Amino acid sequence: MKKIISYGRSIYEALDYCLNKEKKIILMGLGVNDPKGVFNTTTNLFKKYKNKVFDMPVAENGFTGIGLGLAIMKYKVVITHQRVEFSLLSFEQIVNQIAKWFFMSSGKVNVPIVIRLIIGKGWGQGPQHSQSLESIFAHIPGLKVVAPSNAFDAKGMMISAIQDPNPVIFFEHRWLHEIKGVIPKKIFKSNLNKANKIKKGNDITIVSYSYSVIEMIKANKFLEKFKIKAELIDLRSLKPIDIKTILKSVKKTKKILVVDNGMTTCGISAEIISLIVENLGKKIVCKRIGVKNSPIPSSRFVAEGFYPEHDIIFKEVLKILKIKNKLKLKKLFSDVPDKQFRGPF
């Protein structure tokens, strides 16, 4: 049996399931008891689990340290940040404590913490609240980093992350929360280490993750009009990167476009292309696109063109394949994901 629910509802159901199943589990963060419940992912959970769900003061470094202490005491901990930038105030705890404790204890002490980080774009969020900082966290040994792009993986990977004995950084793009998908009614888990091949093809490999997967799929609809058979891969896991799946595809297509959800400089796309060159040599045609290497402007008119949207992906693929573009795409740049969107809270 299956059902259709949103990405945000999938996360809610995963949290609800784990809060009910686990005796020693804590969900904490700013706004978890807010009326909108972090994009409806935590709505009313504080009423249902009064001793397990806690709204926290504006002291990110402090309550992250509390989360570490609880994890050491064998609690499963989920920390929620409504914006990725807020987590930077607790970066010392994440990098020097949470990521290192297992190693410093010679593997005797696990740190089962999931840190939910909301990323996104638009709505005038500007330079300080529109960043996708995945590559910073992926750089740190001791952290797993995931970024599901659909409702199925949002639920399955959240359950897997909570049940993982080690720290997991869980990126959620706020434009994904209302996108619906088909999931099983039964409880299930998704692999935290494996990429997902969305579509098979022979002409070119396109790899992306998080919301940019949606733009990749949109672009592919136009590529099909040119009879271009692209192999589409949803990365899902940013640390570790499932390079085997990517290399297998690239050996076949000989061409790859990596669509980075963040900036390309020292980014996830740069790492993927480096691994391809190291393993397959320089004969592979490699290209990467992503967010412009600049602070994001607040103005929607200036921000247009800053992100790797489907029209840009489409044009880049044609360039790689040396095909002339005779198709005019309507530019439908939007500052919000849907008409109901009224901000991040």
C-alpha positions as CSV (number, residue, x, y, z in Angstrom):
1,M,0.0,0.0,0.0
2,K,1.2,3.5,-0.9
3,K,0.2,7.1,-0.2
4,I,0.9,10.5,-1.5
5,I,2.3,13.1,1.0
6,S,4.6,16.1,1.0
7,Y,8.3,16.2,1.7
8,G,7.6,18.1,4.9
9,R,5.0,15.6,6.0
10,S,7.4,12.8,5.3
11,I,9.9,14.3,7.8
12,Y,7.1,14.8,10.3
13,E,6.1,11.1,10.1
14,A,9.7,10.1,10.4
15,L,10.2,12.2,13.6
16,D,6.8,11.0,15.0
17,Y,7.7,7.4,14.4
18,C,11.1,7.7,16.0
19,L,9.8,9.7,19.0
20,N,7.2,7.0,19.6
21,K,9.6,4.1,19.1
22,E,12.7,5.2,21.0
23,K,12.6,5.6,24.7
24,K,15.7,7.8,24.9
25,I,15.3,10.4,22.2
26,I,15.2,14.2,22.3
27,L,14.1,16.7,19.6
28,M,15.2,20.2,20.2
29,G,15.7,23.5,18.4
30,L,14.4,27.1,17.9
31,G,10.8,27.0,16.8
32,V,10.0,23.3,17.1
33,N,6.9,24.3,19.0
34,D,6.1,27.2,16.7
35,P,2.5,27.2,15.3
36,K,3.9,26.4,11.8
37,G,6.3,23.9,13.3
38,V,9.4,24.4,11.0
39,F,7.5,24.0,7.7
40,N,5.0,21.7,9.4
41,T,7.7,19.1,10.1
42,T,7.3,19.4,13.9
43,T,3.7,20.7,14.3
44,N,2.2,19.7,17.7
45,L,4.9,17.1,18.4
46,F,5.7,19.0,21.6
47,K,2.1,18.3,22.8
48,K,2.3,14.6,21.9
49,Y,5.8,14.1,23.4
50,K,6.0,16.6,26.2
51,N,9.2,15.1,27.7
52,K,11.0,14.6,24.4
53,V,10.5,17.8,22.4
54,F,11.9,21.1,23.6
55,D,12.0,24.6,22.2
56,M,15.4,26.1,22.9
57,P,16.6,29.6,23.6
58,V,18.7,31.6,21.1
59,A,21.9,29.9,22.3
60,E,22.9,27.6,19.5
61,N,26.4,26.7,20.8
62,G,25.0,26.0,24.2
63,F,22.1,23.7,23.3
64,T,24.3,21.9,20.7
65,G,26.6,21.1,23.6
66,I,23.6,19.8,25.6
67,G,22.8,17.6,22.6
68,L,26.3,16.2,22.6
69,G,26.0,15.4,26.3
70,L,22.7,13.7,25.9
71,A,24.1,11.6,23.0
72,I,27.1,10.6,25.1
73,M,24.5,9.4,27.7
74,K,23.0,7.2,24.9
75,Y,20.1,9.4,23.9
76,K,19.3,9.8,20.3
77,V,19.2,13.6,19.5
78,V,17.7,15.6,16.7
79,I,18.6,19.3,16.5
80,T,16.7,21.5,14.2
81,H,17.9,24.8,12.7
82,Q,15.4,26.8,10.7
83,R,18.3,28.2,8.7
84,V,21.7,26.7,8.0
85,E,23.4,30.0,9.0
86,F,22.1,29.6,12.6
87,S,24.2,26.4,12.9
88,L,27.4,28.4,12.4
89,L,27.0,29.7,15.9
90,S,27.5,26.1,17.1
91,F,30.2,25.2,14.6
92,E,32.9,24.6,17.2
93,Q,30.7,22.0,18.9
94,I,30.0,20.3,15.6
95,V,33.5,20.3,14.2
96,N,35.7,19.8,17.3
97,Q,33.3,17.8,19.6
98,I,30.5,16.0,17.8
99,A,32.5,14.9,14.8
100,K,35.5,13.9,16.9
101,W,34.2,12.2,20.1
102,F,33.9,8.7,18.6
103,F,37.6,8.9,17.5
104,M,38.9,10.5,20.7
105,S,37.2,7.7,22.8
106,S,38.9,5.0,20.6
107,G,35.4,4.0,19.3
108,K,33.9,3.4,22.7
109,V,31.5,6.3,22.7
110,N,29.1,7.0,19.8
111,V,27.4,10.3,19.2
112,P,23.9,9.6,17.6
113,I,23.0,13.1,16.6
114,V,21.0,14.3,13.6
115,I,21.4,18.0,12.8
116,R,18.6,19.3,10.5
117,L,19.8,22.3,8.5
118,I,17.3,24.2,6.3
119,I,18.7,25.8,3.2
120,G,17.0,27.6,0.3
121,K,16.7,30.6,-1.9
122,G,14.5,33.5,-2.7
123,W,11.9,35.4,-0.7
124,G,14.4,38.2,-0.2
125,Q,16.5,36.2,2.2
126,G,19.6,37.8,0.9
127,P,23.3,37.2,1.6
128,Q,22.9,35.9,5.2
129,H,20.0,33.5,4.8
130,S,20.1,32.1,1.3
131,Q,23.3,30.1,1.6
132,S,23.8,26.4,0.7
133,L,26.8,25.4,2.9
134,E,26.8,21.7,2.3
135,S,30.5,21.5,1.2
136,I,31.7,23.0,4.5
137,F,30.1,20.2,6.5
138,A,31.2,17.6,4.0
139,H,34.8,18.6,4.5
140,I,34.7,17.5,8.2
141,P,35.8,13.9,9.0
142,G,33.4,12.2,11.3
143,L,30.2,13.6,9.8
144,K,27.8,12.0,7.4
145,V,26.1,14.6,5.2
146,V,22.8,13.9,3.3
147,A,20.4,16.0,1.2
148,P,17.3,14.2,0.1
149,S,15.4,15.6,-2.9
150,N,12.0,13.9,-2.6
151,A,9.4,12.8,0.0
152,F,10.4,9.1,-0.2
153,D,14.0,9.8,0.7
154,A,13.1,12.5,3.2
155,K,11.3,10.0,5.4
156,G,13.5,7.0,4.7
157,M,16.8,8.9,5.2
158,M,15.5,10.7,8.4
159,I,14.6,7.4,10.0
160,S,18.0,5.9,9.0
161,A,19.8,9.0,10.2
162,I,18.2,8.9,13.6
163,Q,19.0,5.2,14.0
164,D,22.6,5.7,12.9
165,P,25.0,5.5,15.8
166,N,27.1,8.4,14.4
167,P,26.4,12.1,13.6
168,V,24.4,12.9,10.5
169,I,24.0,16.4,9.0
170,F,20.6,16.5,7.3
171,F,20.0,19.2,4.7
172,E,16.5,20.2,3.7
173,H,15.8,22.8,1.0
174,R,12.8,24.8,2.0
175,W,11.4,24.8,-1.6
176,L,11.0,21.0,-1.3
177,H,8.8,20.9,1.8
178,E,5.5,21.2,-0.1
179,I,6.5,18.9,-3.1
180,K,4.5,15.7,-2.9
181,G,5.6,12.2,-3.6
182,V,4.5,8.5,-3.3
183,I,5.8,6.6,-0.3
184,P,4.9,3.2,1.3
185,K,2.5,3.2,4.2
186,K,4.8,0.8,6.0
187,I,7.9,2.1,7.8
188,F,11.0,2.0,5.7
189,K,14.6,3.2,5.6
190,S,16.8,4.7,2.8
191,N,20.5,4.1,2.4
192,L,22.5,7.0,3.7
193,N,25.5,6.2,1.5
194,K,24.0,5.4,-1.9
195,A,23.2,7.6,-4.9
196,N,19.9,7.0,-6.8
197,K,19.9,6.6,-10.6
198,I,16.7,8.3,-11.6
199,K,16.9,7.7,-15.3
200,K,19.1,5.6,-17.6
201,G,20.8,7.1,-20.6
202,N,23.8,6.9,-22.9
203,D,24.5,10.4,-24.1
204,I,25.5,12.3,-21.0
205,T,25.5,11.9,-17.2
206,I,23.9,14.6,-15.1
207,V,24.4,14.6,-11.4
208,S,22.7,16.7,-8.8
209,Y,21.2,16.8,-5.3
210,S,18.6,18.5,-3.1
211,Y,16.3,21.0,-4.9
212,S,18.6,21.1,-8.0
213,V,17.4,17.6,-8.8
214,I,14.0,19.1,-9.5
215,E,15.6,21.5,-12.0
216,M,17.6,18.7,-13.5
217,I,14.4,16.7,-14.1
218,K,12.7,19.8,-15.6
219,A,15.7,20.3,-18.0
220,N,15.6,16.7,-19.1
221,K,12.1,17.1,-20.4
222,F,13.5,19.6,-22.9
223,L,16.5,17.5,-23.7
224,E,14.2,14.7,-24.7
225,K,12.7,16.9,-27.4
226,F,16.2,16.8,-28.9
227,K,16.2,13.0,-28.5
228,I,19.1,13.3,-25.9
229,K,19.2,10.4,-23.6
230,A,20.7,11.7,-20.3
231,E,21.5,9.5,-17.3
232,L,20.2,11.3,-14.3
233,I,21.7,10.7,-10.8
234,D,20.4,12.0,-7.5
235,L,23.5,12.1,-5.3
236,R,21.5,12.0,-2.0
237,S,24.7,11.4,0.1
238,L,27.3,14.2,0.0
239,K,29.6,12.5,2.6
240,P,30.4,9.8,1.6
241,I,29.9,10.4,-2.1
242,D,28.8,7.3,-4.0
243,I,31.5,7.7,-6.6
244,K,31.1,4.1,-7.8
245,T,27.7,4.8,-9.2
246,I,28.9,8.0,-10.9
247,L,32.0,6.4,-12.4
248,K,30.0,3.5,-13.8
249,S,27.7,6.0,-15.5
250,V,30.5,8.2,-16.8
251,K,32.5,5.3,-18.2
252,K,29.5,4.7,-20.4
253,T,28.5,8.3,-21.4
254,K,32.1,9.8,-21.5
255,K,30.5,13.2,-20.5
256,I,29.2,14.6,-17.2
257,L,27.5,17.8,-16.0
258,V,27.4,18.2,-12.3
259,V,24.7,20.6,-11.1
260,D,25.8,21.9,-7.7
261,N,23.1,23.1,-5.3
262,G,25.6,25.4,-3.8
263,M,28.6,27.4,-5.1
264,T,31.0,25.5,-7.4
265,T,34.2,26.9,-5.8
266,C,35.6,24.2,-3.5
267,G,32.1,22.6,-3.7
268,I,30.5,19.2,-4.0
269,S,30.7,19.4,-7.8
270,A,34.4,20.2,-7.6
271,E,35.0,17.0,-5.5
272,I,33.0,14.9,-7.9
273,I,34.9,16.1,-11.0
274,S,38.2,15.6,-9.2
275,L,37.4,12.0,-8.4
276,I,36.4,11.4,-12.0
277,V,39.7,12.8,-13.3
278,E,41.7,10.9,-10.8
279,N,39.9,7.6,-11.6
280,L,39.2,7.9,-15.4
281,G,41.8,10.4,-16.6
282,K,41.3,13.6,-18.6
283,K,39.5,12.0,-21.6
284,I,36.1,12.6,-19.9
285,V,34.3,15.8,-20.8
286,C,33.5,17.4,-17.4
287,K,31.4,20.5,-16.7
288,R,30.0,21.9,-13.4
289,I,27.5,24.7,-12.8
290,G,26.1,26.0,-9.6
291,V,25.2,29.1,-7.6
292,K,27.2,32.2,-8.6
293,N,30.3,32.7,-6.4
294,S,29.0,35.8,-4.8
295,P,26.8,36.8,-1.8
296,I,23.2,36.3,-2.9
297,P,21.3,39.6,-3.4
298,S,18.0,40.2,-1.7
299,S,16.4,41.6,-4.8
300,R,14.6,39.0,-6.9
301,F,15.5,40.9,-10.1
302,V,19.2,40.9,-9.3
303,A,19.1,37.3,-8.0
304,E,17.8,36.0,-11.3
305,G,20.5,34.0,-13.0
306,F,22.3,33.3,-9.8
307,Y,21.0,29.7,-9.5
308,P,21.4,26.6,-11.8
309,E,17.8,26.5,-13.0
310,H,16.5,24.2,-15.7
311,D,17.1,26.5,-18.6
312,I,20.7,26.9,-17.7
313,I,21.1,23.1,-17.3
314,F,19.5,22.6,-20.7
315,K,21.8,25.0,-22.4
316,E,24.9,23.6,-20.8
317,V,24.1,20.1,-21.9
318,L,23.6,21.2,-25.5
319,K,27.0,23.0,-25.4
320,I,28.7,19.8,-24.1
321,L,27.1,17.8,-26.9
322,K,27.8,20.5,-29.4
323,I,24.1,20.8,-30.5
324,K,22.6,24.0,-31.7
325,N,19.7,25.2,-29.7
326,K,16.6,26.0,-31.8
327,L,14.3,25.8,-28.8
328,K,13.3,29.0,-26.9
329,L,12.6,28.4,-23.3
330,K,10.4,30.7,-21.4
331,K,12.2,32.1,-18.4
332,L,10.0,31.5,-15.4
333,F,12.2,32.7,-12.6
334,S,10.4,32.9,-9.3
335,D,11.3,34.2,-5.9
336,V,9.1,31.8,-4.1
337,P,8.3,28.1,-4.6
338,D,4.5,28.5,-4.6
339,K,1.7,31.0,-4.0
340,Q,1.1,29.8,-0.5
341,F,4.7,30.4,0.6
342,R,4.9,33.3,3.1
343,G,8.4,32.9,4.5
344,P,10.6,30.4,6.3
345,F,8.6,30.1,9.5
